């Protein structure tokens, strides 16, 4: 695997750590910025909103200008580092909010372009595995990034946490400038070609499945803490190691799925969504059992978020794996994340019980499974090799 793949993984690690690090320093930020803790929580939503809305729009602009992937990624990372540095020096909530929106927009475009570069440097049959390694950085951000930035905040203050992410981002930018390929001429990934991909119903079906899988996962995961303490009976002090086990399971699952995603995309998706749905159901029915609950937390960790490599492999097999296709995929995944968490909370607020988010997760998982089954066993479109348009590939068949 080319070294640039691991470097892109480290880059996504930094960007994702920045997205969620606010959750570990809410009291300190609330005090420093003279706002309520709920306002600090909104900073996470602002980052996500920038990813969902701003990322695709910025990618459209990049494609319209014909900027090669390498140059675009370097510019975006430089912008990200500047905005992150602005956040580190923020003395008001307004400045912090602006910085979070800008970093969210830049991060979303970075995700799409990083996956496009990943598709350029490996052969089509290895794209699923390569993307799993890139997305391992995202998984590690929740397992290592958040705890590390929280520790830095406790020892050196919240500004030091923001500066640490800025430093990693700058280091990644310099390394990418040295290692990333120059990229193909802009004409090979033109805006017209990328927009043409969105006429494919199969692409939107793949996007829908991705949103449902991540929505199902976060409908349950977002409320693991109250379920495990209020229903299962674990202590608050047990939550860190329980969530660490879940995080470790996502890393393992991501690497396993990455190995299988290219050759067995649809079997992996069907198996993963079936296990995810069953795990949510079993957890809901047996939430009072500590043993079964812990086992289901592990299964959800192995099969939920780790479906990303298979979902990416499916999208790359259907459409030209360019920046816009990947960035919109990232936005759709974030929409699924937010919708799943909201639906789980709405079910709980409606008085349907502590386990109701798990039932929401099971329903969304069932919908995700139903969305992919019609495509199992059907003709699978070839992934486009770097520099080839879908029309060229079609002519070669």
N, C-alpha and C positions, 0 to 999 in steps of 0.2 A: 504494500500500500504506500503510495507516495507520501513523503513527509508533510506536504501541504494539507493533507486530509486531517492529520493530527493537530496541525496548527489551527485549522478552521474549527476543530473541536474545542481547543483552548479559547478561541475567540468567542464561540457561542457560550462557553462556560462563563466568561466575563460578562457578556451581555445579559444572560439569564440571571446571574447572581445580582446584577444591578436591579433587575426587575423586581425581585422578591426581597432584597435585603432590607427594605423599609419595614417589613413585617417584624424583623428582629430588633428594631430600635425605635418603636413607636413612642414610648414615654419620653425618650431623650429628644426626639425630633419635635414632639408636641411642646415640650418645655422650651426648646431653643427657638422655635418659630412662633410661640405664643398662640397656639391653636389647640383645638380638641383632638383627642386621639382619633376620633372618627374622620377628621379632616386629613390626618396623616394617612389613614387607610385609603382615602380618595387618591392619594399619590400613586398607589398601585393601579387604580382604575384609569388614571390619566395616562400612565405608561401603556397599559393595555389598549386604551382607546387610540393612542398614537399608532400602535402596531396595526390595529384592525383597519383604520381609515386612512391614515397618512402613508403607511408603508406602500400599498399598491399605487397610490397617486404619485408618490415620489419615484417608484420604479417605472411607471409610465413615462414620466418626464425624462428619466435616464435613458430609456429605450428610444424615446423620440429624438433625443440629442445624439443617439448613436454612440454612447460611451461604452468602451469595452469593459468586460466584467472586472478585470483586475483594477483598472483605474477607478471604476465606480466604487468598488469595495474599499479601496484606500481612502477615497474622498469621504465616504460615509463613516468610516472608522475615525478619521480625523475630526469630523463633525461631532461624532459621538463623544470622543475624548474631551472636546471643548465644552460640550453641554454638561458632561459629567463633572468636569472641573468647576463649571459655573455652579452646579448643585453643591459641590463641596464648600464653596465660599458663600452660599446663600445666607442672607440675614433676614429674609422675609419669605412668607409662604408663597407669595406671587412669583418670586424668582424661582423658587424650588419647583413650583407647578409648571412653569414654562420649560424649565430644564428637563423635567420628567416627560413632557409631551415630545420635546425634540428628541430625546434619547429613545423614546418608544418608536417614533417614526423612523429614525435611522436604523434601529435594531431590526425592525421588520424587513426593511429593504436589504439589510445585511444578511438576514437569514436566507432570503430568496437568492441573492447573488452568490452566497457561499455554497448553496446547493448546486447552483448552475456551474460554478467552478469545479465543484466535486464531480459533476457529470462530465466535465471536459477532461479531467486528468485520469479517469479510469474507463475501462471498457464498459459497454452497456450492461453486460452480464454481471458486473461487480458493483453497479450503482447502489443496490440495496444495502450491501455490506458497507460500502464507503459511507453512505448516508447514516448508517447506524453508528459508525464511529464518530461522525460529525455530531450527531445528536446525543452521543454519550456525554458531551460537554454540558448539554442541557440537563441531563439526569444528574450529573455530578454537582451541578449548581445547587440543587435542593439538598443533596447529601452533605456536601463539603462547603460550598460557597456561602450559603446562609449562616451556618454555624461559625465559619471563619470571620465573616464580616461582623457578626454579633459579638464575637470575642474581641475583635479589634475595637469595636465601639465601647465595650466595657473597659478595656485597658487604656485606650488612647483617645476615645471620643468619637462621635459619629462622623465628624469631618474626615478623620483618618480612614474610616471605612470607605467613604466615597473616593478619597484620593488613591486608596489601594486599587480599586477597580479602574480608575483612570490610568494608573501606572501599568496594569496588565494590558489594558486596551492599547496604550502607546507601544508597548513591547510587541504585541501581536501585529500592529500596523507595520512596524519596521521589519519584522520577520516576513510578513506577507509580501512586502515590497521586494524582498530578496528572493523568495521562493515561489511565489505564484506565477503561473504562466502568463505571458502577455495577452493571451486570449485571441479568439478568432476575429476577423474583421467584423465591424458592426453589422454589415449587411447580412451575415449569416444568422443573426438573432434580431432581425428587424422588428419594429413595433407591429408592422402589418402581419408578419408571420405569427408573432405571439398572440395577437388579437384573434387571428383565424382559429387558433386552438380552442378558443372559448365557444366555438360553434358546435363542439362535439358533446352530445348528450352524455356520453360515457365519462367525460371529464367531470361534469357536474355531479354525476352519480358517485364518482370517486370522492369528490369533495364532500358530498352529503354523508357518505359513510364515515369519513374522517371526523366530521363534526359530531356525529352520533357516538362514535367510539370514545372520543375525548370527553364529550358531554356526559356519557354514562360514567366514566371514570371519576370525573370531578363532582358529579352529583353525590357520590358516596364519599370520596376522599376528603372533600371539603368539611365533612362533619364527622370524620373518624374520631376526633378528640372528644366531643360530647357523648358520642355513642359508646366509646370504649370506657369512659369514666362513669357515665350516668346509668348505663344499661349493663355492660359487661362487668363492671366493678373494679377496673384497674384504677390505680392511684394517679393523681396528677403527675407525681414524680416518675411514673412509668412511661409517660408519653414520649419523652425524648428517645428512649431506646426502641419503643414501638414504631415510631416514625422513621428511625434509622434503619430498622429492619425492612420497613416498606421501601425506603429509598434504595437500600441495597438490592432488593428484589427487582426494582425497576432497572437498575444498572445491568444485572444479570440477564433479565428478560430482553433488554435492548440488544445485548451482544448476541444472544441466542437467535432472536428473530432476525437480526442483521445477517447471520450466516445462512438463514433459510429463505429470506425474503425474495431474492432474485429468482431462484428456480421454482419456488413453491409459494408464490404470492397469495393466490386465492385459498389454498388449503391452510396457510398460516392465518389469514384473516378470519376464515370460518372457524377454525379451531380456537383462536384467541378470543373472538367475540362470544363463542359458546361458553368457554370457561369463565370469561368475565361475567356473563349474565348469570351463570350458575353460582358463581362465587358471591355475587351480590344477593342472590336469593337465599343461599344457605346462610350468609351472614345475617340477613334480616330475620330469618326463622330461628336462628340459634345464637342471637346476640348476647344472651345471658351466659353462654358457655365461653370461658376464657380460651380454652384450647381450640375450639372450632373458630372462634372469632380471630384468633391470631393466625390460624391456618388460612382463613379467607383473606385476611389483610395481605398475606404473602402472595396468594394466588392473584389477587387484584393488582398487586405490584408487578407481578410477572407478566400479566396479560393486558393491562390497560394502556398506559403511556408507551410501553415497549412495542405496541403495534405500529408506531411511527415509521420504522424502516419499511414495513410491508405496505403501508399507505403511500409512502413516497415512491416506492418501487412501482406501485400500481399507476400512480399519476405519471411517472416518467415513462412508463410503457405505453400510455395512451397519448401523451402530448409531448411536443418539443420541450425538453427540460430547461427552459430558459428562465430568466429572473422573474418575469411577471407571473408565469404559471406557478412557480414556487412561492412567490410572495403572497399571491392570493390564497394559495393552500395554507400558508402560515396564518393568514388572517381568518380563514374559515375555521381552522383549528382553535384559534383564540375565541372566536364567536361561540363555538361549541363548548369551550371551557367555561366561559361566562354564563352561558345559558344553562348548562348543567348545574353549576353551583347555585344559580338563582332558583331553578326549579326545585332543587333539594331543599333550599331554605324556605321556599314558599310552601312546600308540603309540610315542613315542620311547623311553620308559623300558622298554618291552617288547623293545627291541632291533631294531625294524623300520627303523631308519635315520634319518638326518637329514631326509630328504624325507617321512617318514611323516606329519607333521602336514598336509602339503599334500594327501596322498591322503585323509586324514580330511576336509579341507575340501572336496575334490571329491565325496566321498560325501554329505556333508551338503548340498552344493549341489544334487546330483542329487535327493536326497530333497525339498528345498525346491521344486525345479522340478516334481516329481511331485505335490506337494501343491497346487499352484496350477493345473495344467493342466485338471483336471476343471471348473473354474469359468470357463475361457476361453470366450467366446461365449455363455454362459448369461445369464439375466436379471440385470441389475445393479440392486440396490436403490438408491433415491434417498437422498441424504444429507438428514438432517433439518435444516431451517432453524432458526436460533436461535429458541427459544420455541415450537417445534412438537414434539409428541410423534410417535413413529412411527405411532401409530394415526391421528392427524390427517392425516399425509402419505398414509397408505394410503387414507383416505376421499376424498382429493382426486384420486387417480389416475383 
